[in-house]
Amino acid sequence: MKRLALAALSLTLLAPVAQAQNAAKPPAAAPAAPAAAPAKPPGCTATQGALPQNWSGQAFALDGETMGGSGLKTPIRIWGVQAPALRDAQRVETVPGMRARAALEDLLARADHKVKCRIARYDSECRLVAQCALDEAQPIDLGGALLASGVVYGHELDEPLAWEPRAAQRYADAEFEARKARKGSWPHWLGEK
């Protein structure tokens, strides 16, 4: 009986506190009408023009996976590779990102920055995604060379290239060999000192 009386007393004492707390809260808003979907940005073909099939010319490294090209409106992202971020959240250059950019720049310098690219598509940032090679007597595939050096890793290799269906396997093999030999950034990526 005492317990029942204590429970009733505590409810009586706590009821005004609960009412005061609820009064301090803003009233629940009525369910909002569904928001209109944000306007879809125009496609890359609307802003950049039709997707070219090929491009050749002088290129320079913007980062470890992207090149600017003479006469191009949009940068070229090398197909099948992902480089470490050039800058961190504080906009400070990172060592792995600088290594990747330097490796790409060194490759480009071998052929006086002349490249030939086969364009696959636009990416989400409206960059041209292309498989590129140095424009010289013995062309060197840039993506494959970067993977073999260990400064980049494979990216979106499930996307086949119409002109080279086995490119993804070739790139995956190059990455595997670089990782196994601990080349480039692989010791860092694998947590080794």
LOPATI-571229 format. One record per residue (C-alpha): z, x, y. Coordinates in pm, 1 decimal. Example, Ala and Ser with C-alpha at 12.3 -4.5 7.8 and 13.67 -1.06 7.14 Angstrom:
// LOPATI-571229
<rec><z>780.0</z><x>1230.0</x><y>-450.0</y></rec>
<rec><z>714.0</z><x>1367.0</x><y>-106.0</y></rec>
//
This chain:
// LOPATI-571229
<rec><z>0.0</z><x>0.0</x><y>0.0</y></rec>
<rec><z>85.4</z><x>286.2</x><y>235.0</y></rec>
<rec><z>-250.9</z><x>443.5</x><y>162.1</y></rec>
<rec><z>-431.7</z><x>122.4</x><y>243.5</y></rec>
<rec><z>-243.1</z><x>89.2</x><y>569.0</y></rec>
<rec><z>-317.7</z><x>453.0</x><y>661.0</y></rec>
<rec><z>-688.7</z><x>406.8</x><y>586.0</y></rec>
<rec><z>-702.0</z><x>93.1</x><y>803.1</y></rec>
<rec><z>-516.2</z><x>273.1</x><y>1084.0</y></rec>
<rec><z>-746.5</z><x>573.3</x><y>1073.1</y></rec>
<rec><z>-1053.6</z><x>348.7</x><y>1084.4</y></rec>
<rec><z>-908.4</z><x>168.8</x><y>1384.3</y></rec>
<rec><z>-844.4</z><x>499.8</x><y>1561.0</y></rec>
<rec><z>-1182.5</z><x>652.3</x><y>1474.2</y></rec>
<rec><z>-1394.8</z><x>348.6</x><y>1564.9</y></rec>
<rec><z>-1370.9</z><x>404.2</x><y>1945.6</y></rec>
<rec><z>-1460.9</z><x>774.3</x><y>1899.9</y></rec>
<rec><z>-1769.0</z><x>685.9</x><y>1696.1</y></rec>
<rec><z>-1872.7</z><x>424.8</x><y>1953.5</y></rec>
<rec><z>-1834.6</z><x>678.9</x><y>2234.8</y></rec>
<rec><z>-2044.8</z><x>934.2</x><y>2047.4</y></rec>
<rec><z>-2316.6</z><x>678.8</x><y>1979.9</y></rec>
<rec><z>-2315.2</z><x>575.0</x><y>2345.6</y></rec>
<rec><z>-2377.2</z><x>938.1</x><y>2446.5</y></rec>
<rec><z>-2685.9</z><x>959.1</x><y>2226.6</y></rec>
<rec><z>-3015.0</z><x>841.5</x><y>2370.7</y></rec>
<rec><z>-3142.9</z><x>521.6</x><y>2215.7</y></rec>
<rec><z>-3383.0</z><x>571.2</x><y>1930.9</y></rec>
<rec><z>-3736.1</z><x>561.2</x><y>2057.6</y></rec>
<rec><z>-3969.3</z><x>297.5</x><y>1932.8</y></rec>
<rec><z>-4218.6</z><x>430.0</x><y>1684.4</y></rec>
<rec><z>-4493.3</z><x>599.0</x><y>1879.6</y></rec>
<rec><z>-4850.0</z><x>499.6</x><y>1836.0</y></rec>
<rec><z>-5043.1</z><x>755.3</x><y>1634.0</y></rec>
<rec><z>-5157.4</z><x>1035.4</x><y>1860.2</y></rec>
<rec><z>-5526.1</z><x>1074.7</x><y>1902.7</y></rec>
<rec><z>-5665.0</z><x>1370.6</x><y>1715.4</y></rec>
<rec><z>-5723.9</z><x>1667.8</x><y>1943.3</y></rec>
<rec><z>-6079.3</z><x>1707.1</x><y>2050.5</y></rec>
<rec><z>-6264.7</z><x>1929.1</x><y>1808.1</y></rec>
<rec><z>-6394.5</z><x>2243.2</x><y>1975.0</y></rec>
<rec><z>-6768.8</z><x>2273.3</x><y>1971.4</y></rec>
<rec><z>-6905.2</z><x>2458.0</x><y>1670.0</y></rec>
<rec><z>-7003.8</z><x>2821.4</x><y>1689.2</y></rec>
<rec><z>-7371.3</z><x>2733.3</x><y>1686.2</y></rec>
<rec><z>-7316.4</z><x>2524.6</x><y>2000.5</y></rec>
<rec><z>-7144.7</z><x>2810.7</x><y>2183.5</y></rec>
<rec><z>-7303.9</z><x>3117.7</x><y>2021.7</y></rec>
<rec><z>-7644.2</z><x>2990.5</x><y>1918.0</y></rec>
<rec><z>-7805.9</z><x>2972.8</x><y>1577.0</y></rec>
<rec><z>-7673.0</z><x>3206.7</x><y>1312.5</y></rec>
<rec><z>-7900.6</z><x>3510.5</x><y>1292.2</y></rec>
<rec><z>-7990.6</z><x>3645.4</x><y>948.1</y></rec>
<rec><z>-7981.9</z><x>4015.2</x><y>1040.1</y></rec>
<rec><z>-7879.0</z><x>4245.0</x><y>1318.4</y></rec>
<rec><z>-7931.6</z><x>4614.7</x><y>1368.4</y></rec>
<rec><z>-7837.9</z><x>4839.3</x><y>1654.5</y></rec>
<rec><z>-7559.2</z><x>5054.3</x><y>1787.9</y></rec>
<rec><z>-7207.8</z><x>4937.6</x><y>1710.6</y></rec>
<rec><z>-6858.2</z><x>5055.1</x><y>1801.2</y></rec>
<rec><z>-6521.5</z><x>4983.5</x><y>1643.0</y></rec>
<rec><z>-6303.1</z><x>4722.4</x><y>1813.0</y></rec>
<rec><z>-6042.9</z><x>4741.2</x><y>1536.1</y></rec>
<rec><z>-6049.8</z><x>4829.7</x><y>1167.8</y></rec>
<rec><z>-6260.0</z><x>4529.2</x><y>1065.5</y></rec>
<rec><z>-6450.1</z><x>4427.3</x><y>1379.0</y></rec>
<rec><z>-6735.6</z><x>4588.5</x><y>1568.4</y></rec>
<rec><z>-6898.6</z><x>4521.0</x><y>1899.4</y></rec>
<rec><z>-7272.2</z><x>4568.1</x><y>1911.0</y></rec>
<rec><z>-7517.2</z><x>4657.3</x><y>2185.3</y></rec>
<rec><z>-7684.6</z><x>4339.0</x><y>2299.8</y></rec>
<rec><z>-7458.8</z><x>4109.6</x><y>2095.7</y></rec>
<rec><z>-7266.2</z><x>3825.6</x><y>2259.1</y></rec>
<rec><z>-7019.9</z><x>3801.0</x><y>1974.3</y></rec>
<rec><z>-6841.9</z><x>4067.9</x><y>1767.4</y></rec>
<rec><z>-6920.8</z><x>4136.0</x><y>1403.4</y></rec>
<rec><z>-6641.2</z><x>4107.9</x><y>1148.6</y></rec>
<rec><z>-6708.3</z><x>4314.9</x><y>838.6</y></rec>
<rec><z>-6735.8</z><x>4090.1</x><y>533.3</y></rec>
<rec><z>-6479.2</z><x>4125.7</x><y>255.2</y></rec>
<rec><z>-6217.5</z><x>4340.6</x><y>427.1</y></rec>
<rec><z>-5891.6</z><x>4285.8</x><y>613.8</y></rec>
<rec><z>-5753.1</z><x>4564.1</x><y>831.7</y></rec>
<rec><z>-5392.3</z><x>4594.4</x><y>946.9</y></rec>
<rec><z>-5331.0</z><x>4444.4</x><y>1290.1</y></rec>
<rec><z>-5419.0</z><x>4687.2</x><y>1566.6</y></rec>
<rec><z>-5136.8</z><x>4556.6</x><y>1786.2</y></rec>
<rec><z>-4801.5</z><x>4403.3</x><y>1696.8</y></rec>
<rec><z>-4635.4</z><x>4101.0</x><y>1859.9</y></rec>
<rec><z>-4530.3</z><x>4314.1</x><y>2158.7</y></rec>
<rec><z>-4894.3</z><x>4430.7</x><y>2202.6</y></rec>
<rec><z>-4804.1</z><x>4785.1</x><y>2094.0</y></rec>
<rec><z>-5064.7</z><x>4962.4</x><y>1881.4</y></rec>
<rec><z>-4964.6</z><x>5009.2</x><y>1518.3</y></rec>
<rec><z>-5025.2</z><x>5326.6</x><y>1318.6</y></rec>
<rec><z>-5200.0</z><x>5150.3</x><y>1023.7</y></rec>
<rec><z>-5418.1</z><x>4956.4</x><y>1268.8</y></rec>
<rec><z>-5513.1</z><x>5271.4</x><y>1457.5</y></rec>
<rec><z>-5591.5</z><x>5447.9</x><y>1127.5</y></rec>
<rec><z>-5825.2</z><x>5167.4</x><y>1023.0</y></rec>
<rec><z>-6002.3</z><x>5164.5</x><y>1360.0</y></rec>
<rec><z>-6038.1</z><x>5544.8</x><y>1353.3</y></rec>
<rec><z>-6180.7</z><x>5533.4</x><y>998.4</y></rec>
<rec><z>-6440.5</z><x>5276.2</x><y>1105.7</y></rec>
<rec><z>-6523.7</z><x>5474.6</x><y>1419.0</y></rec>
<rec><z>-6561.3</z><x>5795.0</x><y>1213.1</y></rec>
<rec><z>-6800.5</z><x>5619.0</x><y>974.4</y></rec>
<rec><z>-7006.1</z><x>5484.6</x><y>1265.0</y></rec>
<rec><z>-7023.3</z><x>5830.9</x><y>1424.4</y></rec>
<rec><z>-7187.7</z><x>5969.1</x><y>1107.1</y></rec>
<rec><z>-7501.4</z><x>5767.9</x><y>1183.3</y></rec>
<rec><z>-7488.0</z><x>5787.6</x><y>1563.7</y></rec>
<rec><z>-7332.1</z><x>5438.0</x><y>1558.1</y></rec>
<rec><z>-7651.5</z><x>5282.5</x><y>1416.9</y></rec>
<rec><z>-7592.5</z><x>5002.1</x><y>1167.7</y></rec>
<rec><z>-7786.4</z><x>4731.9</x><y>987.8</y></rec>
<rec><z>-7607.1</z><x>4405.9</x><y>910.9</y></rec>
<rec><z>-7686.0</z><x>4100.4</x><y>703.2</y></rec>
<rec><z>-7509.3</z><x>3800.7</x><y>853.5</y></rec>
<rec><z>-7325.0</z><x>3564.9</x><y>616.3</y></rec>
<rec><z>-7164.6</z><x>3312.7</x><y>853.4</y></rec>
<rec><z>-6946.0</z><x>3257.6</x><y>1159.3</y></rec>
<rec><z>-6569.1</z><x>3282.5</x><y>1110.4</y></rec>
<rec><z>-6301.6</z><x>3061.6</x><y>1268.3</y></rec>
<rec><z>-6308.4</z><x>3276.6</x><y>1583.9</y></rec>
<rec><z>-6688.9</z><x>3249.0</x><y>1609.8</y></rec>
<rec><z>-6738.4</z><x>3613.2</x><y>1512.4</y></rec>
<rec><z>-7036.5</z><x>3699.9</x><y>1298.1</y></rec>
<rec><z>-6923.7</z><x>3783.0</x><y>943.6</y></rec>
<rec><z>-7163.3</z><x>4037.6</x><y>800.5</y></rec>
<rec><z>-7211.7</z><x>4299.8</x><y>535.9</y></rec>
<rec><z>-7307.0</z><x>4612.5</x><y>727.8</y></rec>
<rec><z>-7431.1</z><x>4956.5</x><y>634.3</y></rec>
<rec><z>-7494.9</z><x>5274.8</x><y>826.6</y></rec>
<rec><z>-7860.2</z><x>5297.0</x><y>927.6</y></rec>
<rec><z>-7951.3</z><x>5630.4</x><y>771.4</y></rec>
<rec><z>-8154.4</z><x>5768.7</x><y>479.8</y></rec>
<rec><z>-7864.0</z><x>5706.4</x><y>238.2</y></rec>
<rec><z>-7706.9</z><x>5386.0</x><y>375.6</y></rec>
<rec><z>-7329.0</z><x>5363.2</x><y>335.5</y></rec>
<rec><z>-7178.2</z><x>5016.0</x><y>303.7</y></rec>
<rec><z>-6906.2</z><x>5002.9</x><y>570.1</y></rec>
<rec><z>-6679.5</z><x>4754.6</x><y>391.3</y></rec>
<rec><z>-6695.8</z><x>4945.0</x><y>63.6</y></rec>
<rec><z>-6631.3</z><x>5278.5</x><y>235.6</y></rec>
<rec><z>-6330.9</z><x>5140.9</x><y>425.1</y></rec>
<rec><z>-6187.2</z><x>4994.9</x><y>104.1</y></rec>
<rec><z>-6241.2</z><x>5324.0</x><y>-79.8</y></rec>
<rec><z>-6055.0</z><x>5511.9</x><y>195.4</y></rec>
<rec><z>-5754.3</z><x>5281.2</x><y>158.9</y></rec>
<rec><z>-5724.4</z><x>5180.4</x><y>524.6</y></rec>
<rec><z>-5822.3</z><x>4815.3</x><y>461.4</y></rec>
<rec><z>-5783.0</z><x>4574.8</x><y>170.3</y></rec>
<rec><z>-6008.0</z><x>4308.8</x><y>21.5</y></rec>
<rec><z>-6022.3</z><x>3971.5</x><y>195.9</y></rec>
<rec><z>-6195.6</z><x>3644.6</x><y>99.8</y></rec>
<rec><z>-6375.9</z><x>3808.1</x><y>-188.9</y></rec>
<rec><z>-6422.9</z><x>3467.6</x><y>-352.9</y></rec>
<rec><z>-6702.8</z><x>3403.3</x><y>-102.9</y></rec>
<rec><z>-7023.1</z><x>3529.7</x><y>-271.4</y></rec>
<rec><z>-7306.3</z><x>3688.7</x><y>-80.0</y></rec>
<rec><z>-7647.0</z><x>3540.3</x><y>-160.4</y></rec>
<rec><z>-7819.7</z><x>3878.4</x><y>-141.0</y></rec>
<rec><z>-7557.9</z><x>4069.3</x><y>-346.5</y></rec>
<rec><z>-7365.8</z><x>3844.5</x><y>-587.4</y></rec>
<rec><z>-7163.3</z><x>4138.3</x><y>-729.0</y></rec>
<rec><z>-7043.6</z><x>4264.2</x><y>-388.5</y></rec>
<rec><z>-6700.7</z><x>4105.9</x><y>-434.4</y></rec>
<rec><z>-6649.8</z><x>4285.1</x><y>-766.0</y></rec>
<rec><z>-6767.0</z><x>4614.5</x><y>-617.1</y></rec>
<rec><z>-6521.9</z><x>4572.8</x><y>-328.1</y></rec>
<rec><z>-6235.4</z><x>4476.4</x><y>-560.6</y></rec>
<rec><z>-6304.8</z><x>4786.8</x><y>-771.4</y></rec>
<rec><z>-6305.2</z><x>5010.1</x><y>-461.0</y></rec>
<rec><z>-5971.5</z><x>4862.0</x><y>-349.8</y></rec>
<rec><z>-5823.1</z><x>4909.9</x><y>-697.2</y></rec>
<rec><z>-5924.6</z><x>5276.1</x><y>-708.0</y></rec>
<rec><z>-5784.8</z><x>5342.0</x><y>-358.2</y></rec>
<rec><z>-5457.0</z><x>5169.4</x><y>-446.6</y></rec>
<rec><z>-5430.2</z><x>5358.8</x><y>-775.8</y></rec>
<rec><z>-5491.1</z><x>5693.2</x><y>-596.9</y></rec>
<rec><z>-5249.1</z><x>5591.8</x><y>-315.6</y></rec>
<rec><z>-5514.4</z><x>5658.4</x><y>-48.9</y></rec>
<rec><z>-5483.1</z><x>5570.2</x><y>317.7</y></rec>
<rec><z>-5219.2</z><x>5306.7</x><y>387.6</y></rec>
<rec><z>-5149.3</z><x>5217.5</x><y>24.0</y></rec>
<rec><z>-4826.4</z><x>5422.3</x><y>-4.3</y></rec>
<rec><z>-4692.4</z><x>5234.5</x><y>300.0</y></rec>
<rec><z>-4814.0</z><x>4895.3</x><y>172.0</y></rec>
<rec><z>-4657.6</z><x>4961.4</x><y>-167.0</y></rec>
<rec><z>-4322.6</z><x>5051.6</x><y>-9.5</y></rec>
<rec><z>-4337.7</z><x>5418.5</x><y>-98.2</y></rec>
<rec><z>-4229.2</z><x>5694.0</x><y>136.7</y></rec>
//
